[in-house]
Structure formats: C-alpha cells, structure tokens
C-alpha cells in the first residue's frame, strides 16, 4: 500500500512531490470527521491540508503538525 492510499478511500485528492511523497491533501465538502485524521499520521512531508466544509473540528485542526491548513465549516 502506498502512502496516502487510505486517504483516497475517504475521498481525498492527493498531490505528491517528485519522490512520490504526499505533500497536499484536499477534503473539500467531504464527510470526514476528527476520527478520519488518523490517516494523516506518518505523512511527514505534508505541507497543505484543505478541510473546507468538513466535519473536522477546530480543536483537531489545531493539533495538526502541518505548515498550512484551510478549515471552514
């Protein structure tokens, strides 16, 4: 299984760098919740996460170790 495949099953758009590492994950208008964020663990090169119009809470977003995250409800 390739890095990020679990996220695709949840309906995410994935962008990878030239080395094949996940650098962007987009969940716009998706039913993902805080529990689904477990699939982000281990994505050490993640730079951008878009959670616009999802069920993810602000508290969970605040705990994410990434450079940039869009989150609106």
C-alpha positions in Angstrom: 0.0 0.0 0.0 1.3 3.4 -1.0 1.5 6.4 1.4 -1.9 8.2 1.3 -3.9 5.3 -0.2 -6.1 5.3 2.9 -6.9 9.0 2.3 -8.1 8.3 -1.2 -10.5 5.8 0.1 -12.0 8.6 2.2 -12.5 10.7 -0.9 -9.4 12.9 -0.7 -7.5 14.5 -3.5 -3.8 13.7 -3.1 -0.8 15.6 -4.6 2.6 14.1 -4.4 6.1 15.5 -4.9 8.7 14.1 -7.4 9.7 11.5 -4.8 6.1 10.2 -4.5 5.6 11.6 -1.0 2.2 13.2 -0.1 2.5 17.0 0.1 -1.1 18.0 -0.2 -4.4 16.5 0.9 -7.8 18.1 -0.1 -11.1 17.0 1.6 -13.3 19.9 0.4 -17.0 19.3 1.0 -16.4 15.8 2.4 -17.9 13.9 5.3 -14.5 13.4 7.0 -14.5 13.8 10.8 -11.8 14.1 13.5 -11.5 10.4 13.6 -10.5 10.3 9.9 -7.5 12.5 10.6 -5.7 9.4 11.9 -4.9 8.7 8.3 -2.6 11.7 8.2 -0.2 10.2 10.7 3.1 9.4 9.1 2.8 12.0 6.3 6.0 13.8 7.3 6.1 15.8 4.0 2.5 17.1 4.2 2.6 20.8 3.5 -1.1 21.7 2.8 -4.3 20.3 4.1 -7.7 21.6 2.9 -10.6 20.7 5.2 -13.1 23.3 3.9 -16.7 22.4 4.7 -16.0 19.1 6.5 -17.0 17.8 10.0 -13.5 18.2 11.4 -13.4 20.4 14.5 -11.1 23.4 15.1 -9.6 21.6 18.1 -8.4 18.8 15.9 -7.0 21.1 13.3 -5.0 23.0 16.0 -3.2 19.8 16.8 -2.1 19.0 13.3 1.7 19.4 12.7 1.5 21.0 9.2 2.5 24.2 7.6 -0.8 25.3 6.2 -4.4 24.2 6.6 -7.7 25.7 5.3 -10.6 24.9 7.6 -14.1 26.4 7.4 -17.4 24.9 8.5 
